[in-house]
Amino acid sequence: MPTSSASTTDSAKSSASGGVQSLERAFDLLERMADAGGEVGLSELSAASGLPLPTIHRLMRTLVACGYVRQQPNRRYALGPRLIRLGESASRLLGTWARPYLARLVDETGETANMALLDGDEIVYVAQVPSRHSMRMFTEVGRRVLPHSTGVGKALLAHTPDHEVRALLARTGMPAATEKTITTPEGFLAALEDVRKLGYAMDDNEQEIGVRCLAVTVPDSPTAAAISISGPAGRVTESATERIVPVLQQVAAELSQALSSAGAPA
């Protein structure tokens, strides 16, 4: 009996990029759900993705069965708990990929280099290469801090709408780590405006007295990420800042390119 090509299922079809179309669609839906930041309905996903409702329903049913999506009692959908393990593993890998670039920062600036991510309302450090100086800064990988008192926090929030920044600060509070910590939303928003003008962020004795940190974001990172150098205020001077910031920006651009090509087919 002759077979018909019309019997080919969606899961077996190849996309124009040579991949499996249903996989691409499923991951697109997961990313749209992450962007939404909460529960979504099938009709919303259909409108956002352009896919028909039956296709959305079939993909979501599969993702629910695998534990990557959870259906709520109100029939709407949220990201599922199995994604947590994947995210934690990916964060560790991100730090691993960044280490050679952080090592370059240490070689060229002489100061400790860090990579940090914005995880919910907190900053989490995922990688560090320490300075070779006997007097150096050390932040434990995995440490979590609030964004308002850190250079990486300012860098990561600089392009976030003001109302979202205010909401985050209302949730976390703005405790003073030192006498120089910014403790008002207005002061922090003004600091973010400075970051946008200058192209880099600074923590000037705000997290720890005697320590300065310079930070920039990693452009187009798959998750919001920043790299920084930190050192004694006596070494991270105004003239040193003028020398260090271009190095930070160059390394961030190169790391961005490496991360964007990490998932490309060989």
SVG drawing of the C-alpha trace seen along z (x, -y; Angstrom):
<svg xmlns="http://www.w3.org/2000/svg" viewBox="-10 -61 61 63">
<polyline fill="none" stroke="black" stroke-width="0.4" points="0.0,0.0 1.5,-3.4 2.1,-5.8 1.4,-9.5 3.7,-12.3 0.7,-14.0 0.9,-11.5 4.1,-13.0 3.6,-14.3 4.4,-17.7 7.1,-16.2 8.9,-14.7 8.9,-17.8 12.1,-19.7 12.2,-23.4 13.9,-25.7 17.0,-25.8 17.4,-22.0 16.1,-21.3 12.9,-19.6 10.1,-22.1 8.1,-20.9 11.2,-21.2 11.8,-24.8 8.1,-25.6 8.2,-24.1 11.3,-26.0 9.8,-29.2 6.7,-28.7 8.9,-28.2 10.8,-31.4 7.5,-33.3 6.2,-32.0 9.4,-33.1 9.1,-36.6 5.5,-36.8 6.8,-36.2 3.7,-34.4 0.7,-32.3 -0.4,-32.4 -3.4,-31.0 -3.4,-29.1 -5.0,-32.0 -2.3,-34.4 0.4,-32.0 -1.4,-31.5 -1.6,-35.3 2.0,-35.8 3.5,-33.0 1.1,-32.9 0.6,-29.2 -2.9,-27.7 -4.6,-26.7 -4.6,-22.9 -0.8,-23.0 -0.3,-25.1 -2.5,-22.6 -0.6,-19.6 2.8,-21.1 1.7,-22.3 0.2,-18.9 3.6,-17.3 5.5,-19.9 3.1,-19.3 3.7,-15.5 7.4,-16.1 7.2,-18.4 8.5,-21.5 5.2,-23.2 2.5,-23.1 -1.2,-23.5 -2.8,-25.6 -6.3,-25.0 -7.6,-27.9 -6.5,-26.1 -3.7,-28.6 -0.1,-27.5 3.1,-28.3 6.7,-27.1 7.3,-23.7 9.7,-22.6 11.9,-20.4 13.2,-23.6 14.9,-24.6 17.5,-21.8 18.2,-22.8 18.6,-26.4 20.9,-25.7 23.1,-23.5 23.1,-26.2 24.1,-28.9 27.1,-26.8 28.1,-26.2 27.8,-30.0 30.3,-30.6 32.6,-27.9 32.5,-29.5 33.2,-32.9 36.3,-31.9 38.9,-32.4 37.5,-35.9 37.6,-36.7 41.2,-35.5 42.0,-37.9 40.5,-40.7 42.7,-39.8 45.8,-39.7 45.0,-43.1 43.7,-45.0 45.4,-43.2 42.2,-43.1 39.7,-40.3 37.2,-39.6 33.6,-38.4 30.6,-37.3 27.1,-37.8 23.5,-37.1 20.2,-38.7 18.2,-35.8 14.7,-37.1 15.3,-40.1 18.9,-39.1 22.4,-39.2 24.1,-35.8 27.9,-35.5 28.5,-32.5 32.2,-32.8 35.4,-34.5 39.1,-34.7 41.0,-36.3 43.7,-38.9 47.3,-37.9 47.9,-40.8 48.3,-39.9 45.6,-42.5 42.6,-41.4 38.9,-41.1 37.1,-37.8 33.5,-37.0 32.3,-33.4 30.8,-31.9 27.1,-31.3 26.9,-34.3 23.7,-36.3 23.4,-40.0 20.8,-42.8 21.3,-44.8 21.2,-48.3 24.6,-48.2 26.6,-46.5 28.1,-47.6 26.8,-44.5 23.4,-45.2 23.4,-48.7 24.7,-47.5 22.0,-44.8 19.1,-47.1 20.3,-50.2 17.9,-49.6 14.9,-48.3 11.9,-50.6 11.8,-52.8 8.5,-51.4 9.9,-47.9 13.1,-49.0 10.9,-50.7 8.8,-47.5 12.0,-45.4 13.4,-47.9 10.0,-47.8 10.3,-44.0 13.9,-43.8 14.2,-46.9 17.4,-49.0 19.5,-48.1 22.7,-50.0 25.8,-47.7 28.0,-50.7 27.6,-54.4 27.9,-55.0 25.2,-52.6 22.3,-54.2 19.2,-53.7 16.5,-55.6 14.8,-54.7 15.4,-58.2 19.1,-57.9 19.3,-54.5 17.4,-55.7 19.8,-58.6 22.7,-56.2 21.1,-54.1 20.9,-57.2 24.6,-57.7 25.2,-54.1 23.3,-54.8 25.3,-58.0 28.7,-56.5 28.4,-53.0 29.5,-51.3 28.5,-51.0 30.5,-51.6 30.1,-50.5 32.2,-53.1 32.5,-51.7 28.8,-50.9 29.1,-47.1 32.3,-47.2 34.3,-50.1 37.7,-50.4 36.5,-48.5 35.6,-49.8 33.9,-47.7 33.5,-48.5 30.9,-46.6 29.3,-46.3 26.6,-44.0 27.3,-41.2 25.4,-42.3 22.8,-39.8 23.6,-37.3 21.0,-34.4 20.3,-35.5 20.9,-38.9 24.7,-38.9 27.4,-41.3 31.1,-41.1 33.1,-43.3 36.5,-43.9 36.8,-44.8 39.8,-46.0 41.0,-48.3 39.9,-51.9 43.5,-52.9 44.2,-51.0 40.9,-51.4 41.4,-55.1 39.8,-57.6 42.8,-57.2 42.7,-53.4 39.0,-53.5 39.7,-55.2 42.1,-52.4 39.9,-49.5 36.5,-50.3 37.5,-49.9 39.0,-46.5 35.8,-45.5 33.7,-46.5 35.9,-44.7 35.9,-41.5 32.1,-41.7 31.7,-42.0 33.9,-39.0 32.1,-37.0 28.8,-37.9 30.0,-36.6 31.3,-33.4 27.9,-32.8 25.9,-33.5 28.0,-31.0 28.0,-28.3 24.7,-26.9 25.5,-27.1 25.7,-23.9 29.2,-22.6"/>
</svg>
